[in-house]
Amino acid sequence: MDTADDSSLGPLTDDVPSTGFLDDGKNTIGSQLASRLREAIISGELEAGSKINLDKARKTFNVSLSPLREGLARLISDGLVEFQDNRGYRVAPISLANLEEVTTLREELEVFALRESMRLGDVEWEGNIMRALHRLNRTERDAARPETLEHWEALHREFHLTLISGCGKPLLLHFCSLLLNLNDRYRRVFLIRTSGDRNVGQEHSEIAQGAVARDVDYACEKLRQHIHRTGTNLRNHLATKGIA
């Protein structure tokens, strides 16, 4: 059921060492595998819709099936992997409908989390935002240099999560983190081909400055517009690629 041809794991078989996963008491082998596979899916290293061959993955990572299935179960709950009886595991597909849903939910939940953070966040939260903004705005992203995109992506994620980190609602933060992962699958493919078509640095600065000033309506609207513009750009990009 789970044994497909050798191409089903894509570039992972070339880039990932077969050792290095140890249960350190804090992170199980399953959780470490989930993190590695999550990054491979979000970055596009594992293509949307591609089959995940359990036997080949087990040999690639030098692990047993038990932690591998544990890691895949986590990714199913994240919406990044799908399982079908008699067909096995596959990377979740991408679509315009999925992107539109992710964008709409981000506009609602992330903006609400920012509003709550401005209500509850302390001075340390304010400082964390400005530090995350400074790191992000000082980091180059160049489509011709993939390593700069990876670094920028990590800092971009840190900035968005820091903005809402003061909301005091762990479940809300969890959902927002999942949505960021789902959204990043689309944006990373877009960024491979372009360094961006608008001044996102200015947008981030406006959101951050409004947040630390506790200008609730301004900051929330700037964040909503930021998320909406990104979604619109990505929908247009998918449409040109014939993705429905």
N, C-alpha and C positions, 0 to 999 in steps of 0.2 A: 504493500500500500504506500509505503514511504520511500521506495527506492526508485528514483528516476535516473536519467542519464547524468553524466559527470558535470554537465554545465549548470545544474540546478542551483549550485551555490555561488555561481558567478565568480567575481574577482576575489572573494574571500579565500579561496583555496590557494591563491598566489600570495596574498598579503598578510594573512594571519598566521602566526607561528602556532605549532601544534601543542605547545606547552605554555605554562604560565598561569593556569587557573588553580588556585589553592584555597581551600576553606580556611580563612583566617580567624574564624570565630565571629566576625562582624558581617562579612559578605560571603554568602554561600557561593559555591561554584555555579549554581543555577542563576543567582542574581548577577554574577559577573558575566556569565554568558548572555543574559538578557541585555545587559548594558552594551556589550560588544555588538550584538545583533541589532539592537535598537539604533546605534550609531550608524551601522552599515545600511539600514533601511532608510533612515532619515537623510543620510548623505547621498542616497541613490546608488551606493555600491551594490546593494541588492535591489534589483529592479522590481518595480511594482508588478504584482501578478506572478512573479517567478516562483517556481516550486522550491521548497526547502527539503532536500534529501537528507533524512535523518541519519542514514548510515554514513553518508559522506561527511556530514557535519560532525558526527561523533568521531570519525577518524581525523578530520581536520583539526578539531580542538582537543583531541586526545582525552575525551571524557566518556563516561557511560551514558546510556540513554536516559537514565533517571534525572540527572541535573539538566540535560538538554531539554527534556520535556517540561521541566520546571521553568526554565527560562522562556520557552515558547509560550507556556501558559500565561506568563506575565505579559508577554507581548500581545497575546490575544485580548487580554483585558485592557491593554492600552490602545487597541484598535489598529495595531500595526501588522498583525498576522491573523490569518483566518485558517480554520480547520474544517474540513468537510469529510464525512464518512466515505471511505473507499477512495478518497482522493488525496488525503494527507494535508500537510501544512503548506500554505502559500503566503507570500508577502501580500498584504492587503492591496487591492487595486486603487488607483486614483481616478477621480472623475470630477466633472464640473459640479455635480450635485453635492458630492462630498466636500469639495472646497467651499462651496457656498454655505453649507451647514456649519462647517468649522469656523468660517469667517463670522457668520451671524452669532454663533455661540460665544466667540471671543469678544465681539462687540458688547454683548450683554454681561457676561461673567467677569471679564477682565476689567471692564469699566466699573462694575459694581465693586470689585475687589479694591480698585484704586480709591473709589469713594470711601470705602470703609477704612482703608489705610490712612487716608487724610484725616479721618475722624479719630482714629485710635493710635496712629503712629507717633513715636516719640522723636527726640532729637537725634538719637542714634540712627533711626530709620531715615531721617532727612540726610544725615551725613553719608549713609550707605548709598543713597540714590546719587548724590553728587559724585561720589568716588566711582560708582559704576558708570555714570555718564562720561566722566573724564577718561576712563580707560577705553570706553567704546569709541569716543570721538577722536582719540589719539591713535586709533588702530586703522591701518590701511586695509582696504579690500580691493583687490585687483583681479579681474576675471582671468587675466593671463597668468596669474600666480596662485594656483589652487591652495597653497599653504596659507595664504593670507585670508582666504575665504573661511577656512576652518577656524582660524583664530578669531576672526571677526564674529562668526556665528556663535562661538562659545560666549563671547562677551555680550553679544546682542541678547542672547537668552538670559544671561545673568542680569542685564539691565531690566528687562521686562519683569522678571520674577522679583527683583529687588523693589520695583515700583509698588508691587502689591503685597510685599512681605509683611507689612504692618497691619493687615486686615484682621488678624486674630482668628481666622477661620481655616483650620487645616484641610477640611474637605474641599472648600472653595479653592485653596491653593493647589490641591491635588488635581482638581478638574482643569484648572487653568494651565497647569504644567502639561497635562495630557494634550490639551488643545494646541499648545505651543509646539509640541512634538509633531502633531498631525499637520499643522500649518507649515512647519519647517521643511517637511518633505517636498512641498510644492515650491517653496521659496528657494531652496538650495539648488534645485534643477534650473530655476530661472537665473540664479546668480552665477552658475557655471558659465553662462553665456553673456552676462552683462554685470557691470559693477553697480548697477542701479540707474534709474532714470529720474530721480528727484533728490532733493537735499534731505535725506533721512536724518542726517546729523542735526540739522536745524529742528526738524520735527521732534526728535528725541529731547533736544534741549528745551523746547517749549513745554513739553509734557513734564519734564523734571522740574523746571523752574516753577511751573504752576502748582505742582504737587507740594514742593517744600514751602511755597507761599500760602498753602492751604486755600488756594483759589479753586474751589471744588468744581464749579461749572466749567471754568476755562480748561482745567487740566483734563477733566473727564471727556469733554468734547474734543480736545486735541488728540487724546488717545483713541477715541472712537473713530475720528477721521483718519488717523494713522493706520489703524487696522483695516478700515474700509478701503482706503487707497491701495494698500498692499493686496487685498483680496481682488480688487478690480484689475490691477495690473496682472496678477497671476491668472485670473480667468481669461483675460485677453490673450495671454501667452499660451494657455492650454488650447484655446480656440484655434489659434494659428497652427497648432500641431495636430489638429483634428481630433482632440480628446473631448469626448462628449460627457 
